[in-house]
């Protein structure tokens, strides 16, 4: 994971130079100081969602493209069992289902409320028995099953939408190895709060457990995701 985060700085510098963008210009468009941008690129400042989101918007790329993830040979998502309300949910429990996954935490000060709202919209629109929705916390130390139960209630989640937590090492292993996505450490921000860098796109998995796509949470991305869910249901039905 440290290798993934360590590669963010050089990727930021390369992307900025490819666009012939100066640090001053990027600072103006993002509201991030030149000093902080320079430290990010040199690896002296740890990347966080609070910093990467405006940079991604300025460069018109996805957050996940800024972060990157190592390739793997096996295309199947092998999700280790993660806890929900005292029981475990793993790949075997989702076998034969098409599912959409995302990664959130309940005290998130940035992208998570938007992601959960959009997931709730998908959950409401895709009323199919063979479709599941899975939200895995990237902050299992705080997000206990009880905390996630309260969070799920805010979004009117039913039995088709699982909110998962577990032992921190197992949760991190599930996200990084099964979904091939990076997860950062807690990054302190203003007001005594913290952020955790994580993937900000929805992940689509087919009935065989193969990752079929990553989707932005804007209108175009959600439309494409909903269309692809329908195609997978027809393809595997």
C-alpha positions in Angstrom: 0.0 0.0 0.0 2.8 2.4 0.8 4.2 1.8 -2.7 0.8 2.8 -4.2 0.7 6.0 -2.1 4.3 6.7 -2.8 3.6 6.6 -6.6 0.9 9.3 -6.3 3.4 12.2 -6.1 5.2 11.4 -9.3 1.9 10.7 -11.0 0.6 14.2 -10.0 3.8 15.8 -11.3 3.7 13.9 -14.6 0.0 14.7 -15.1 0.5 18.4 -14.4 3.5 18.7 -16.8 1.6 16.8 -19.6 -1.0 19.5 -19.4 1.6 22.3 -19.4 0.2 23.5 -16.1 2.3 25.4 -13.6 2.0 24.9 -9.8 0.7 28.5 -9.6 -2.0 27.8 -12.1 -3.0 24.6 -10.4 -3.0 26.4 -7.0 -5.4 29.0 -8.4 -7.8 26.4 -9.8 -7.8 24.1 -6.8 -7.4 26.5 -3.9 -4.4 24.5 -2.6 -1.3 26.4 -1.8 1.8 26.1 -4.1 3.8 24.8 -1.2 1.3 22.0 -0.4 1.1 21.0 -4.1 4.9 20.9 -4.3 5.1 18.7 -1.2 2.5 16.4 -2.6 4.4 15.9 -5.8 7.7 15.4 -4.0 6.2 12.9 -1.5 6.7 15.1 1.5 3.0 15.5 2.0 0.7 12.4 2.3 -2.1 12.4 -0.2 -5.7 12.7 1.1 -9.1 13.0 -0.4 -9.4 16.6 0.7 -6.3 17.4 -1.5 -6.8 14.9 -4.4 -10.5 15.7 -5.2 -9.9 19.3 -6.3 -6.8 18.2 -8.2 -8.8 15.5 -10.0 -11.5 18.0 -10.9 -8.9 20.5 -12.2 -7.2 17.9 -14.4 -10.6 16.4 -15.4 -9.6 12.9 -14.4 -11.1 10.5 -11.9 -9.7 10.2 -8.4 -8.8 6.6 -9.0 -6.7 7.6 -12.0 -4.7 9.8 -9.7 -4.1 7.0 -7.2 -3.7 3.9 -9.4 -3.7 0.3 -8.2 -1.4 -2.7 -9.0 -2.7 -5.1 -11.7 -3.5 -8.7 -10.8 -3.7 -11.9 -12.9 -6.9 -13.3 -11.5 -10.0 -11.2 -12.6 -12.3 -12.6 -9.9 -13.1 -10.6 -6.8 -12.4 -12.9 -3.8 -13.9 -10.9 -1.0 -12.9 -12.2 2.4 -15.8 -12.5 4.9 -16.6 -9.1 6.5 -19.0 -8.6 9.3 -22.6 -7.2 9.2 -24.8 -7.3 12.2 -23.0 -10.2 13.8 -22.7 -12.4 10.7 -20.2 -12.5 7.9 -20.7 -11.7 4.2 -18.1 -12.9 1.7 -17.8 -13.8 -1.9 -19.7 -17.1 -1.4 -22.7 -15.2 -0.1 -22.8 -13.0 -3.2 -22.2 -15.8 -5.7 -24.8 -15.8 -8.4 -25.7 -12.1 -7.8 -24.7 -9.0 -9.7 -23.6 -6.4 -7.2 -22.4 -2.9 -7.0 -19.8 -2.0 -4.4 -18.5 1.2 -2.9 -16.1 2.2 -0.1 -17.2 4.8 2.5 -16.9 5.7 6.2 -19.6 7.2 8.3 -17.7 10.3 9.5 -16.3 11.1 6.1 -16.1 14.9 5.5 -15.8 14.8 1.8 -17.2 12.4 -0.9 -18.9 9.6 1.1 -22.3 11.3 1.7 -22.6 11.9 -2.1 -21.6 8.3 -2.8 -24.1 6.9 -0.4 -26.9 9.2 -1.7 -26.2 8.0 -5.3 -26.0 4.4 -4.1 -29.4 4.9 -2.5 -30.7 6.3 -5.8 -29.4 3.2 -7.6 -30.8 0.9 -4.9 -34.2 2.5 -5.4 -34.2 2.4 -9.2 -32.8 -1.1 -9.7 -35.4 -3.2 -8.0 -34.1 -6.6 -9.0 -34.0 -9.7 -6.8 -30.6 -10.7 -8.3 -28.9 -7.4 -7.7 -27.1 -6.5 -4.4 -25.4 -3.4 -3.1 -22.3 -3.5 -0.9 -20.8 -0.6 1.1 -17.6 -1.5 2.9 -16.2 0.9 5.5 -12.6 2.0 5.2 -12.7 3.0 8.9 -13.5 -0.2 10.7 -12.1 1.0 14.0 -14.9 3.5 14.3 -17.6 2.0 12.1 -18.9 -0.9 14.2 -22.0 -2.8 13.0 -24.1 -0.6 15.3 -22.7 2.6 13.7 -23.2 1.2 10.2 -26.8 0.1 11.1 -27.6 3.7 12.0 -25.9 5.0 8.8 -27.8 2.5 6.7 -31.1 3.7 8.1 -30.4 7.2 6.9 -30.4 5.9 3.4 -33.4 3.5 3.8 -31.3 0.5 3.0 -33.1 -2.9 2.9 -31.8 -6.5 2.9 -30.4 -6.1 -0.6 -27.9 -3.4 0.6 -25.1 -4.7 2.9 -23.0 -2.4 5.0 -19.8 -4.2 6.0 -17.1 -3.8 8.6 -14.7 -6.1 10.4 -11.2 -6.5 11.8 -9.1 -3.7 10.3 -6.5 -5.9 8.7 -9.1 -8.1 7.0 -11.1 -5.1 5.8 -8.0 -3.5 4.3 -7.0 -6.8 2.7 -10.4 -7.2 1.2 -10.4 -3.8 -0.4 -6.8 -3.9 -1.6 -6.5 -7.5 -2.8 -10.1 -8.4 -3.7 -11.1 -5.1 -5.3 -7.6 -4.0 -6.3 -8.2 -0.5 -4.8 -5.9 1.5 -2.5 -6.9 2.7 1.0 -4.9 5.4 2.8 -4.4 6.0 6.5 -6.2 8.6 8.6 -5.2 12.1 7.6 -5.9 14.8 10.2 -7.7 17.9 8.8 -9.1 21.1 10.3 -11.6 21.0 13.2 -10.2 17.9 14.8 -11.6 15.7 12.0 -9.8 13.3 9.7 -10.1 12.0 6.2 -9.2 8.6 4.6 -8.1 8.4 1.0 -10.1 5.7 -0.9 -11.6 4.9 -4.2 -14.5 7.2 -5.2 -16.1 5.1 -7.9 -18.7 2.4 -7.9 -17.5 -1.1 -8.7 -19.6 -3.6 -10.7 -19.2 -7.3 -10.2 -20.9 -10.0 -12.2 -22.5 -13.3 -11.1 -19.1 -15.1 -11.5 -17.4 -12.6 -9.2 -15.5 -10.8 -12.0 -15.0 -7.1 -11.8 -16.7 -5.6 -14.9 -16.3 -1.9 -14.5 -15.6 1.2 -12.4 -18.1 4.1 -12.6 -18.1 7.7 -11.7 -20.9 8.9 -9.4 -22.1 11.7 -11.7 -25.2 11.4 -13.9 -23.4 10.0 -16.9 -21.5 7.4 -14.8 -24.7 6.3 -13.0 -26.6 6.0 -16.3 -23.9 3.8 -17.7 -23.8 1.7 -14.6 -27.5 1.1 -14.5 -27.4 0.1 -18.2 -24.6 -2.3 -17.6 -26.3 -3.9 -14.6 -29.3 -4.6 -16.9 -27.0 -6.1 -19.5 -25.3 -8.4 -17.0 -28.7 -9.6 -15.8 -29.6 -10.5 -19.4 -26.2 -12.0 -20.1 -26.1 -14.2 -17.1 -29.8 -14.8 -16.6 
